[in-house]
Amino acid sequence: MRITLLGAGHIGQTIARLLAASGDYEVTVVDRSAEALARLAGNGLTARVADTADAQALQRALRGQDAVVNALPYHLATLAATQAREARVHYFDLTEDVAATRAIQRLADGAPVAFMPQCGLAPGFIGIVAHHLAQGFDTLHEVKMRVGALPAFPTNALKYNLTWSVDGLINEYCHPCEAIRDGHAIDALPLEGLEHFSLDGTEYEAFNTSGGLGTLCETLAGRVKALDYKSVRYPGHRDLMKLLLEELQLKHDQETLKDILRRSIPSTMQDVVLVFVTVSGLKNGSLVQEVFARKIFAERDERAPLSAIQITTAAGVCAAVDLFREGRLPQRGFVRQEEVKLPEFLANRFGSAYQQSRQVESIG
């Protein structure tokens, strides 16, 4: 299968290496940075320098390919998907942006190829898990989805290090959050809904952020009383972000905030990803709660270290492409994450990264 991968950044590098090493994909990586592409030399890949924000350049890069995996910043998702439809190639991405996903859904209507956005961790794997658990209930009451990509050793006041895209991070902190309350779809405010919990003896907080639900609000509409998604951080992070975004008004000057974070907050490869979902409802007349909880850790191989967010995000999109290639997913139109069967995902050679993680036995 011939794949064009757009973006040779932190996540794109991992996706490229995984797909190429499998032996089933001819991978061409396209990026505007020759320096980023040079880091992929010797991995059986084709590298191509092009302006990934230019429609004509994207169109040329997609001609003759079977599929495109978009690992570019979220604001380029609609452009990339539009060119995929023009070139008649299947489309996969990692976007958490709600507006971009809705635009892609419209592009997919009547298309001769498949469009599958949101193939990462959250949205992505978290939705696959939630939908799988929900299918086992006669009556659904509540679905809670919680995900955190956190530094293993926090040392600053924010108790945070940069583990993924700053653009994506600020985007999810600033936009309305889809949810279901009392059976009705609502838009909740970002950074609100603060809650505290402990996991493996460590204290965490969680609060509303945008995009993590994917399309579950649509899929479970009329079936569930309450559904929400929250990002997990160490205690105190939310209050400091509210200070920056709301009291100092930096939500109206996001580029300045992004510059501050890139300059002041170190990135880290030593991170941990927390994934847990709780679903409650009726089974055979009894009120029951099901829980899925995992921790995924960074790989500290000196030759090729991988952060936990690299592992989980790349596993999500690579598994989606692999299952699609095997004919286990719809071959045209809009494909939702919840159309992926969890057992098939975990059995997949890429998705098994989640299966090999440590299962958490209890949540306090």
C-alpha positions, 0 to 999 in steps of 0.5 A: 500500500502506497502511503504519503505521510504529511509531517515529519515532526515528533509524532510523524517520525514514529508513524513513518518508522512503524509503517515502513518497518512493517514491510507492507507500506511504501511510505513517502514522507512530506514536510517543509523542513529538509532537516526534519526529513534528514532524521528519517534517512536510512529507514526505507522511506522516500522523503520529499520537501514541499510546502504542506500549507500549499494546496497544489503542493499537496495535490502533487504529493498525493497523486498516485498514492493509495492513502494519506496520513496527515500528521500536520498541525490541526489547522491544516486538516481541512486543507489536507482532507480536501486535497485527498478527496481531489486526489481520490486517496483514503485519508487518516489524521490525528486531529482533535479539532471539532470544526475540522472533523465536521468539515471532513465529515462533509467532505466524506459525504458521497466520496469514493474513498474513506475519511477517518480523522481523529486516529490518535489517543484522544480522540481515537483509542479512548473512543474505541474503548468507551464504545466497546464497554457501552455495547455491553449494557442494556441501559446506559447511564454514564460514560466518563473518559479521562486521558492524561499525557504527563511528565513522569518527573514534574518539576515546574509550577505548572507540573507539566512538560511539553510532550506533544503539539503546543498548538493542539494543547492550547486549542483544546484548552480554549474551545467549547467541549461537547458533552451529554447531560441528562440525555441532551447534547451540550457545549461545556466550558473548557477548564471547568468541571474540575475533579480530583482522584488518585491512581496508583497512589498519585493524586491527579486532577481532571477538567473539561477540554475540547475534542477528546470525545470524537464523534461519540456524542452523535453515536450515543445520542439518545442512548446515554444520560451523561457523557464527558471527556476530561484531560488529566493533569497534576493538581494545580495545573488547571488554576495556572492555565486559567490565570494565563488564558482568562485573567491575563487574557492570553486566550485572545493572544494565543500565539504569544502564549504558545511562544511563552510555553515553547521558550519556558517549558521544557519538552520531555521524552520521559512521560506517562500516558494515563487512559481510563474509562468508566461506564455505568448502567443496567445489565440484566436489571442490575446497576453495574460499572465497568472500568478500563484503566491503563498506564503506558510508559516511555521506552528508554532504548538509548538507540531509539527512545520513544515517549509514551505520547509517541507510542500511543498516538502512532499506535492509534493511526497505524492500527487504523491504517492496518485494519483498513488495509485488511478490510476490517473497516468501511472502505469509503465515506466517513469512518468513526473511531467507534467502528473499530472493534477493541479486540481487533485493535488490541490484537493488531501489531501496532495497537498491541502497544496498548495491550502491552501496557500496565493495566491499573487494577483500581481507581480511588 
